[in-house]
Amino acid sequence: MTFLDQLKFDASGLIPAIIQEQSSGRVLMMAWMNRASLEKTLATGKTHFWSRSRQKCWMKGGSSDHTQSVKNNAFDCDGDTLLLQVEQVGAACHEGYQSCFFRSVDGSGSGYQITEPQLEKPEQIYGKK
């Protein structure tokens, strides 16, 4: 039985993937993978995901050059969540932050604060739309 056979994809054929920077342990992002995007990730060593909104596979950094080189693949005890440890080049977040988790909620839950600097503006990464 292979690693892929151990995984439990949901009814849509997807599995959540948590992306962690290997060197720091920082969670960079969460994205969805299907079997094909996971196979492409394993074959290339670069992260590929499934876009639910666009209904297509995409490579992280394909349009921004902010790529992720996979250093370790793991899956949880239930086989329903992936953890990919990566080496991140550039910002992981499409809004130009190192991590997609750049906002922290205050203790009361009524507000939040930005907890890290924005590395680049989205227009700098993707050009004007």
C-alpha positions as CSV (number, residue, x, y, z in Angstrom):
1,M,0.0,0.0,0.0
2,T,1.4,3.4,-1.0
3,F,1.4,6.7,0.8
4,L,-1.4,7.9,-1.5
5,D,-3.6,4.9,-0.6
6,Q,-3.4,5.9,3.1
7,L,-5.1,9.2,2.4
8,K,-8.8,10.0,2.9
9,F,-9.9,12.5,0.3
10,D,-13.3,14.2,0.8
11,A,-16.4,13.7,-1.3
12,S,-15.0,16.3,-3.8
13,G,-11.7,14.4,-4.0
14,L,-9.8,17.0,-2.0
15,I,-7.6,16.9,1.1
16,P,-6.5,20.0,3.1
17,A,-2.7,20.7,3.1
18,I,-1.0,22.7,5.7
19,I,2.1,24.3,4.4
20,Q,4.9,25.0,7.0
21,E,8.2,26.7,6.6
22,Q,10.7,23.9,7.5
23,S,13.4,26.3,8.9
24,S,11.2,28.2,11.3
25,G,8.2,26.0,11.9
26,R,5.9,28.9,10.9
27,V,2.6,27.9,9.2
28,L,2.5,29.7,5.9
29,M,-0.8,28.7,4.4
30,M,-3.5,26.1,3.9
31,A,-4.6,25.0,0.5
32,W,-6.5,22.1,-1.0
33,M,-5.0,19.3,-3.0
34,N,-6.5,16.5,-5.1
35,R,-4.7,13.4,-6.0
36,A,-3.3,14.8,-9.3
37,S,-1.9,18.0,-7.6
38,L,-0.3,15.8,-4.9
39,E,1.2,13.5,-7.5
40,K,2.6,16.6,-9.4
41,T,4.0,17.9,-6.1
42,L,5.7,14.6,-5.4
43,A,7.1,14.4,-9.0
44,T,8.4,18.0,-9.2
45,G,9.3,18.8,-5.6
46,K,7.3,22.1,-5.9
47,T,3.9,22.6,-4.4
48,H,0.8,22.2,-6.6
49,F,-2.7,22.7,-5.4
50,W,-6.3,22.5,-6.5
51,S,-8.2,25.8,-6.9
52,R,-11.8,25.2,-5.9
53,S,-12.8,28.6,-7.4
54,R,-11.0,28.2,-10.7
55,Q,-11.5,24.4,-10.9
56,K,-7.9,23.8,-11.9
57,C,-4.5,22.7,-10.7
58,W,-2.0,25.5,-10.0
59,M,1.7,25.6,-8.9
60,K,2.6,27.9,-6.0
61,G,4.7,30.7,-7.6
62,G,3.6,30.0,-11.1
63,S,2.7,33.7,-11.7
64,S,4.7,35.3,-8.8
65,D,8.0,33.3,-8.7
66,H,7.3,32.9,-4.9
67,T,7.8,29.1,-5.0
68,Q,7.8,26.4,-2.4
69,S,10.4,23.6,-2.5
70,V,9.1,20.6,-0.6
71,K,11.4,19.3,2.0
72,N,9.1,16.8,3.8
73,N,5.6,15.3,3.3
74,A,3.6,14.0,6.2
75,F,0.0,13.1,6.9
76,D,-2.0,12.9,10.1
77,C,-3.1,9.8,12.1
78,D,-6.5,9.8,10.3
79,G,-5.0,10.3,6.9
80,D,-7.3,13.2,6.2
81,T,-4.8,16.2,6.4
82,L,-1.4,16.7,4.9
83,L,1.5,18.7,6.3
84,L,4.1,19.8,3.8
85,Q,7.3,21.4,5.1
86,V,8.8,23.7,2.5
87,E,11.5,26.2,1.7
88,Q,9.6,29.3,0.8
89,V,11.0,31.8,-1.7
90,G,9.3,35.2,-1.4
91,A,5.9,35.8,0.2
92,A,3.7,32.8,0.7
93,C,0.5,35.0,0.8
94,H,-1.0,36.4,-2.3
95,E,-1.4,39.7,-0.4
96,G,2.4,39.9,0.0
97,Y,2.9,38.6,3.5
98,Q,5.3,35.9,4.5
99,S,2.4,33.9,5.9
100,C,-1.3,33.9,5.1
101,F,-1.8,34.1,8.8
102,F,-0.7,37.7,9.3
103,R,-3.7,38.8,11.3
104,S,-4.2,38.0,15.0
105,V,-7.6,38.4,16.7
106,D,-7.6,40.4,19.9
107,G,-8.7,38.7,23.2
108,S,-12.3,39.9,23.0
109,G,-12.7,38.8,19.4
110,S,-13.9,42.3,18.4
111,G,-10.9,43.3,16.5
112,Y,-7.6,42.2,15.0
113,Q,-4.1,43.4,14.3
114,I,-1.6,42.9,11.5
115,T,1.3,41.0,13.1
116,E,3.9,41.0,10.4
117,P,5.2,43.4,7.8
118,Q,3.9,43.2,4.2
119,L,6.9,42.1,2.1
120,E,5.4,43.3,-1.2
121,K,2.2,44.9,-2.5
122,P,0.1,42.5,-4.6
123,E,0.5,44.9,-7.6
124,Q,4.3,44.4,-7.3
125,I,3.9,40.6,-7.3
126,Y,1.3,40.1,-10.0
127,G,1.2,43.5,-11.8
128,K,-1.8,45.7,-12.1
129,K,-5.1,44.0,-12.8
